[in-house]
Amino acid sequence: MWGVNSYTVALSAEVTKYLLFASRNAIRGISLDSSAAATGSSPPEAIPPIVNSDSTFVAVDYDAADDYIYYSDVRRSSVHRIHTNGTGLLTPSDDAWLVDLS
């Protein structure tokens, strides 16, 4: 049940500045482009949302050099890594990548 939402999200290819945040069951990235606010519409998604209804996400970090998102799940007491395009999810069982975090 890990991974990117199964529904289609219209991603804005032009987005260069976005807010990355964790909510209880999702990691989202929304555009900081002021044009959406000016029209009164919701800001476009900048990344595919990462959703898991069995998780509680509380922290998120971004690695700009490699374009990865790191996030913690307090319900599972774990840290995960995924590419911003929704690929390459590494789960807690893939311990080798954790060595590079220190």
HUJOVEN-V36098 format. One record per backbone hydrogen bond with DSSP energy under -1.0 kcal/mol. NH is the residue of the N-H (numbers start at 0). CO is the residue of the C=O. E is the energy in kcal/mol with one decimal. If there is no record, write none. Layout:
nh:NH co:CO e:E
nh:NH co:CO e:E
//
This chain:
nh:4 co:48 e:-1.9
nh:10 co:8 e:-1.1
nh:11 co:44 e:-1.7
nh:14 co:11 e:-1.3
nh:18 co:29 e:-2.8
nh:20 co:27 e:-2.5
nh:22 co:25 e:-3.3
nh:26 co:49 e:-2.3
nh:27 co:20 e:-2.5
nh:29 co:18 e:-2.1
nh:30 co:43 e:-2.4
nh:31 co:16 e:-2.3
nh:37 co:33 e:-2.0
nh:38 co:34 e:-1.3
nh:40 co:35 e:-1.4
nh:45 co:28 e:-3.4
nh:49 co:26 e:-2.3
nh:50 co:2 e:-1.8
nh:51 co:24 e:-1.8
nh:54 co:51 e:-1.5
nh:56 co:23 e:-2.4
nh:57 co:71 e:-1.3
nh:60 co:69 e:-2.7
nh:62 co:67 e:-3.0
nh:66 co:62 e:-1.6
nh:67 co:62 e:-1.4
nh:68 co:81 e:-3.3
nh:69 co:60 e:-2.7
nh:70 co:79 e:-2.1
nh:71 co:58 e:-1.8
nh:72 co:77 e:-2.7
nh:73 co:55 e:-2.2
nh:77 co:72 e:-1.9
nh:79 co:70 e:-2.8
nh:80 co:89 e:-1.3
nh:81 co:68 e:-2.2
nh:82 co:86 e:-2.7
nh:83 co:66 e:-1.9
nh:85 co:82 e:-2.3
nh:89 co:80 e:-2.8
nh:93 co:90 e:-2.2
nh:94 co:92 e:-1.3
nh:96 co:93 e:-1.1
nh:97 co:94 e:-1.3
nh:100 co:97 e:-1.4
//
